[in-house]
Amino acid sequence: MNLYDIEFDGLLGRKKKDTGENPEAEKTEKKDKKSRLREQLEDVIREKRRSFCLGISGVFRAEAESETTILGYIRGKVRIGDKCYLTDPGKRFFEPIRMKVTGIWVNGIEEEEAANHQIEISMKCIDSEAEYDPDIDLRVGAVVYLGEVTPQEIFTEYLNSIGAEYVVRRDLNLSQEEQERFSLSDAREIWYYFHCFYKDDVRSDKLDVLKLQYRRKHVRRLTMHKLFAMDYVYCIFGKNTGEPYMFQESFDEGSDKYGNLLRDIILFPETHMYRAKRRYKSPNYNFVKIQNGPEGDGIYKFVCETIRNKGIRKIRIFDELTAFTAEEIRKYRKPVKKE
């Protein structure tokens, strides 16, 4: 036997025959295999956790096709074949519709996937139980999402898409058809976005100033019409009093003096309920449904009665940035529908 073909096993204290195998190579191979398996497992986990969210800013639909193409900025990663959800924070936030992504385009080029980019997506409904109408459900402000996306992320996409389209791009130049399709939530959020967008705006052109004032007044009036046309809204009541809760704030009279406390009440649509529970979560509050009733004037009568009995100053639609004065409410006249 050639001694060069034998290695000494120090642990066992005996010689063993060389089988031609390389222990170090085996260890390296096993390590590489474990590493590959770990990477594959991580890929599977990442795929399961993959999420995206897109607020619709444009809709294109061919008359003869069941698929609809939408435009928006994708946050996260989307792939062809993804089964996702469509929701409308302005109308039916809590009733998502199942959809399937059938095409993706980035800068006009068809792709298999896309991430964090302005894109076009074609999609179709795969929810046989949903009452789905692309002309109604696919609109500016609706949101497509997949995975673990929070209600706040969905609402942010909704607000950004309607704000970018109706306030930034079109400067509140709205068609009559669009205004009729708006919900109270849509009108309120457009008003809110308009306020924030033009808060620090200073214009020297008198015509621009007048146009801005007119459109601000118009979106306020539109929101009021939507409020009093709702089937129902919610009002924040005091749990102990059983009456509308009076939100108070002092106002500055100058020279470091403050006037009397001003009292407001808060109304909001059901689509804002989850936000209301987060923002107004005091145990002293109750959220009470105010029905419009068969005559269609229940909400208006409730507001007028509260103004008369409680001497409130303003009616806030969710918060103080979108509020009507008591005087505006008194002057309100229900719009006459054109035949």
C-alpha positions as CSV (number, residue, x, y, z in Angstrom):
1,M,0.0,0.0,0.0
2,N,1.3,3.4,-0.9
3,L,1.4,5.6,2.2
4,Y,0.6,8.7,0.1
5,D,-2.8,7.2,-0.6
6,I,-3.6,7.0,3.1
7,E,-4.5,9.9,5.4
8,F,-4.5,9.8,9.2
9,D,-7.7,10.3,11.1
10,G,-6.6,12.0,14.2
11,L,-9.9,11.7,16.0
12,L,-10.2,7.9,15.7
13,G,-6.5,7.3,15.8
14,R,-6.5,5.1,12.8
15,K,-5.6,5.3,9.1
16,K,-8.3,5.3,6.5
17,K,-8.2,4.8,2.8
18,D,-8.6,7.9,0.5
19,T,-11.9,7.5,-1.4
20,G,-11.0,10.3,-3.8
21,E,-13.7,12.6,-2.3
22,N,-12.9,16.2,-1.2
23,P,-14.5,16.9,2.2
24,E,-14.0,20.7,1.9
25,A,-15.7,20.7,-1.5
26,E,-18.6,18.7,-0.1
27,K,-19.0,21.2,2.7
28,T,-18.9,24.1,0.2
29,E,-21.5,22.4,-2.0
30,K,-23.8,21.7,1.0
31,K,-23.4,25.3,2.1
32,D,-24.2,26.6,-1.4
33,K,-27.2,24.4,-1.6
34,K,-28.5,25.7,1.7
35,S,-27.9,29.2,0.5
36,R,-29.8,28.6,-2.7
37,L,-32.7,27.0,-0.8
38,R,-32.8,30.0,1.6
39,E,-32.8,32.4,-1.3
40,Q,-35.7,30.5,-2.9
41,L,-37.6,30.5,0.3
42,E,-37.0,34.3,0.7
43,D,-38.2,34.8,-2.9
44,V,-41.4,32.9,-2.1
45,I,-42.0,34.9,1.1
46,R,-41.3,38.2,-0.7
47,E,-43.7,37.2,-3.4
48,K,-46.4,36.4,-0.9
49,R,-45.8,39.7,0.8
50,R,-45.6,41.7,-2.4
51,S,-48.1,44.6,-2.5
52,F,-49.0,47.5,-4.7
53,C,-51.4,50.4,-4.7
54,L,-52.5,52.6,-7.6
55,G,-55.0,55.5,-7.6
56,I,-56.7,55.8,-11.0
57,S,-56.1,59.1,-12.7
58,G,-57.5,58.1,-16.2
59,V,-59.7,55.5,-17.8
60,F,-59.7,54.3,-21.4
61,R,-62.2,51.6,-22.5
62,A,-62.9,50.2,-25.9
63,E,-66.6,49.7,-26.6
64,A,-66.3,46.1,-27.8
65,E,-63.9,44.9,-25.2
66,S,-64.5,43.6,-21.7
67,E,-61.1,44.9,-20.6
68,T,-60.5,48.4,-19.4
69,T,-57.2,50.3,-19.4
70,I,-56.4,52.6,-16.5
71,L,-53.7,55.1,-15.9
72,G,-51.9,55.9,-12.6
73,Y,-48.8,55.8,-10.6
74,I,-48.0,52.3,-9.2
75,R,-46.5,52.2,-5.7
76,G,-45.0,48.7,-5.3
77,K,-44.7,46.0,-8.0
78,V,-47.4,44.8,-10.3
79,R,-47.2,41.8,-12.7
80,I,-49.4,40.5,-15.5
81,G,-51.7,37.9,-14.1
82,D,-51.9,39.5,-10.7
83,K,-55.3,39.0,-9.1
84,C,-56.0,42.2,-7.2
85,Y,-58.8,44.3,-5.8
86,L,-60.6,47.4,-6.9
87,T,-62.2,49.7,-4.3
88,D,-63.7,53.2,-4.3
89,P,-62.9,55.2,-1.2
90,G,-65.4,57.9,-2.4
91,K,-68.4,55.5,-2.7
92,R,-67.9,51.9,-1.7
93,F,-64.7,51.7,0.3
94,F,-65.6,48.4,2.1
95,E,-66.9,46.5,-0.9
96,P,-63.7,45.6,-3.0
97,I,-64.2,43.9,-6.4
98,R,-61.7,41.2,-7.5
99,M,-59.9,42.1,-10.7
100,K,-57.1,40.6,-12.9
101,V,-54.2,42.4,-14.5
102,T,-54.0,41.5,-18.2
103,G,-51.5,44.0,-19.6
104,I,-48.9,46.5,-18.4
105,W,-47.4,49.5,-20.4
106,V,-44.6,51.8,-19.3
107,N,-44.0,54.8,-21.5
108,G,-46.0,53.0,-24.2
109,I,-43.9,49.9,-24.1
110,E,-45.5,46.6,-23.1
111,E,-43.9,45.0,-20.0
112,E,-44.4,41.9,-17.9
113,E,-44.1,43.8,-14.7
114,A,-43.5,47.4,-13.4
115,A,-42.7,49.1,-10.1
116,N,-42.9,52.6,-8.8
117,H,-43.7,54.3,-12.1
118,Q,-46.5,56.0,-14.0
119,I,-48.1,53.2,-16.0
120,E,-51.1,51.9,-17.9
121,I,-52.8,48.7,-16.9
122,S,-55.5,46.7,-18.6
123,M,-57.7,44.7,-16.4
124,K,-60.9,42.8,-16.2
125,C,-63.4,41.8,-13.5
126,I,-63.1,38.2,-12.2
127,D,-65.7,38.6,-9.4
128,S,-68.8,36.8,-10.5
129,E,-70.8,37.9,-7.4
130,A,-70.0,41.6,-7.7
131,E,-72.3,44.2,-9.2
132,Y,-69.6,45.5,-11.5
133,D,-70.1,48.3,-14.1
134,P,-66.8,49.6,-15.6
135,D,-68.5,52.9,-16.5
136,I,-69.3,53.4,-12.8
137,D,-66.7,51.5,-10.8
138,L,-63.6,52.4,-12.9
139,R,-63.3,56.2,-12.4
140,V,-60.8,58.8,-11.3
141,G,-60.2,58.2,-7.6
142,A,-60.9,54.5,-7.5
143,V,-57.9,52.5,-6.2
144,V,-56.5,49.1,-7.3
145,Y,-54.4,47.3,-4.7
146,L,-52.8,43.9,-3.8
147,G,-51.4,42.5,-0.6
148,E,-51.1,44.1,2.8
149,V,-52.2,47.7,2.1
150,T,-53.6,49.8,4.9
151,P,-56.9,51.8,4.6
152,Q,-54.8,55.0,5.1
153,E,-52.6,54.1,2.1
154,I,-55.7,53.5,0.0
155,F,-57.3,56.8,1.0
156,T,-54.0,58.6,0.3
157,E,-54.0,57.3,-3.3
158,Y,-57.6,58.3,-3.7
159,L,-57.0,61.8,-2.5
160,N,-53.9,62.2,-4.6
161,S,-55.5,61.0,-7.8
162,I,-58.6,63.2,-7.6
163,G,-56.6,66.2,-6.4
164,A,-54.0,65.8,-9.2
165,E,-56.7,65.4,-11.8
166,Y,-59.4,67.9,-10.8
167,V,-57.4,70.5,-8.9
168,V,-53.9,70.5,-10.3
169,R,-54.4,69.5,-13.9
170,R,-57.8,70.9,-14.6
171,D,-58.1,73.7,-12.0
172,L,-61.7,72.7,-11.0
173,N,-62.9,72.9,-14.6
174,L,-65.5,70.2,-14.2
175,S,-68.2,69.0,-16.5
176,Q,-71.8,68.7,-15.4
177,E,-71.7,65.0,-15.8
178,E,-68.7,64.7,-13.5
179,Q,-70.3,66.8,-10.8
180,E,-73.4,64.7,-10.9
181,R,-71.3,61.5,-10.4
182,F,-69.3,62.9,-7.5
183,S,-70.1,61.6,-4.0
184,L,-70.1,63.8,-0.9
185,S,-66.6,62.3,-0.2
186,D,-65.4,63.3,-3.6
187,A,-66.6,66.9,-3.3
188,R,-65.3,67.3,0.2
189,E,-61.8,66.0,-0.6
190,I,-61.6,68.1,-3.8
191,W,-62.5,71.1,-1.7
192,Y,-59.9,70.0,0.9
193,Y,-57.2,69.5,-1.7
194,F,-58.1,72.8,-3.3
195,H,-57.7,74.6,0.0
196,C,-54.3,73.0,0.7
197,F,-53.0,73.5,-2.9
198,Y,-53.9,77.2,-3.0
199,K,-53.3,78.0,0.6
200,D,-50.2,80.1,0.0
201,D,-51.1,81.1,-3.6
202,V,-50.6,84.8,-4.3
203,R,-51.8,86.1,-7.6
204,S,-51.4,89.6,-9.0
205,D,-53.8,89.1,-12.0
206,K,-57.3,90.3,-11.0
207,L,-59.0,87.9,-13.4
208,D,-57.0,84.9,-11.9
209,V,-58.0,86.0,-8.4
210,L,-61.7,86.3,-9.4
211,K,-61.6,82.9,-11.2
212,L,-60.1,81.3,-8.1
213,Q,-62.7,82.8,-5.8
214,Y,-65.5,81.7,-8.1
215,R,-64.2,78.1,-8.2
216,R,-63.7,78.0,-4.5
217,K,-67.3,79.2,-4.0
218,H,-68.5,76.6,-6.5
219,V,-66.8,73.6,-4.9
220,R,-68.3,74.7,-1.5
221,R,-71.7,74.9,-3.0
222,L,-71.3,71.5,-4.7
223,T,-70.3,69.9,-1.4
224,M,-73.3,71.4,0.3
225,H,-75.6,70.0,-2.4
226,K,-74.0,66.6,-2.0
227,L,-74.4,66.7,1.8
228,F,-78.1,67.4,1.7
229,A,-78.7,64.8,-1.0
230,M,-77.1,61.9,0.9
231,D,-79.3,59.0,2.1
232,Y,-77.7,59.4,5.4
233,V,-74.6,60.9,7.1
234,Y,-73.1,60.5,10.5
235,C,-72.9,63.2,13.2
236,I,-70.6,63.1,16.3
237,F,-72.8,63.1,19.4
238,G,-71.8,63.5,23.1
239,K,-72.2,60.1,24.8
240,N,-73.4,61.7,28.0
241,T,-75.7,64.3,26.5
242,G,-77.2,62.4,23.6
243,E,-76.9,65.5,21.5
244,P,-74.6,66.8,18.8
245,Y,-71.2,67.3,20.3
246,M,-70.0,70.9,20.3
247,F,-66.4,71.3,19.2
248,Q,-65.1,74.5,20.5
249,E,-62.2,76.7,19.6
250,S,-61.2,80.3,20.6
251,F,-60.6,82.9,18.0
252,D,-57.9,85.6,18.0
253,E,-59.2,89.2,18.3
254,G,-55.6,90.7,18.2
255,S,-53.5,92.2,20.9
256,D,-53.2,88.8,22.6
257,K,-56.9,88.7,23.3
258,Y,-59.2,85.8,22.5
259,G,-62.9,85.9,21.9
260,N,-65.5,83.6,23.1
261,L,-65.4,79.9,22.3
262,L,-66.9,79.1,18.9
263,R,-69.0,76.0,18.6
264,D,-69.2,73.6,15.6
265,I,-70.7,70.2,14.9
266,I,-69.2,67.6,12.7
267,L,-70.9,65.6,9.9
268,F,-69.3,63.0,7.7
269,P,-70.2,60.3,5.1
270,E,-69.9,56.6,5.9
271,T,-66.8,56.4,3.7
272,H,-65.0,58.5,6.4
273,M,-66.0,56.2,9.3
274,Y,-62.7,54.5,9.7
275,R,-60.9,57.8,9.7
276,A,-63.4,59.3,12.2
277,K,-62.8,56.4,14.6
278,R,-59.1,57.1,14.5
279,R,-59.3,60.8,14.7
280,Y,-62.2,61.2,17.1
281,K,-61.6,58.3,19.4
282,S,-62.6,59.8,22.7
283,P,-64.9,57.6,24.8
284,N,-67.2,60.6,25.1
285,Y,-68.2,60.4,21.4
286,N,-70.9,58.5,19.6
287,F,-71.3,58.3,15.9
288,V,-75.1,58.7,15.2
289,K,-76.6,58.1,11.8
290,I,-78.8,61.0,10.5
291,Q,-81.3,59.8,7.9
292,N,-82.5,62.0,5.0
293,G,-85.9,60.3,5.1
294,P,-88.5,59.8,2.4
295,E,-88.9,63.5,1.8
296,G,-85.2,64.0,1.2
297,D,-84.8,66.8,3.7
298,G,-84.0,65.1,7.0
299,I,-80.3,66.1,7.0
300,Y,-81.1,69.7,6.2
301,K,-83.8,69.9,8.9
302,F,-81.4,68.3,11.5
303,V,-78.7,70.9,10.7
304,C,-81.2,73.8,10.8
305,E,-82.7,72.6,14.1
306,T,-79.2,72.3,15.7
307,I,-78.3,75.8,14.5
308,R,-81.5,77.2,16.0
309,N,-81.4,75.3,19.3
310,K,-77.7,75.3,20.0
311,G,-76.4,78.4,18.4
312,I,-73.7,76.7,16.5
313,R,-71.3,78.7,14.3
314,K,-70.2,76.1,11.7
315,I,-71.0,72.7,10.3
316,R,-67.7,70.9,9.6
317,I,-67.6,68.2,7.0
318,F,-65.2,65.9,8.9
319,D,-62.8,68.7,9.9
320,E,-62.4,72.4,10.2
321,L,-60.8,73.0,6.8
322,T,-64.1,72.1,5.1
323,A,-66.9,73.8,6.9
324,F,-70.1,75.8,6.2
325,T,-71.2,78.8,8.3
326,A,-74.6,78.8,9.8
327,E,-75.5,81.7,7.5
328,E,-74.6,79.7,4.4
329,I,-76.9,76.9,5.6
330,R,-79.8,79.3,6.1
331,K,-79.4,80.6,2.6
332,Y,-79.2,77.2,1.1
333,R,-81.7,76.4,-1.7
334,K,-82.1,72.9,-3.1
335,P,-81.0,72.8,-6.8
336,V,-83.8,72.3,-9.3
337,K,-83.2,69.4,-11.6
338,K,-83.3,70.2,-15.3
339,E,-85.7,68.1,-17.4
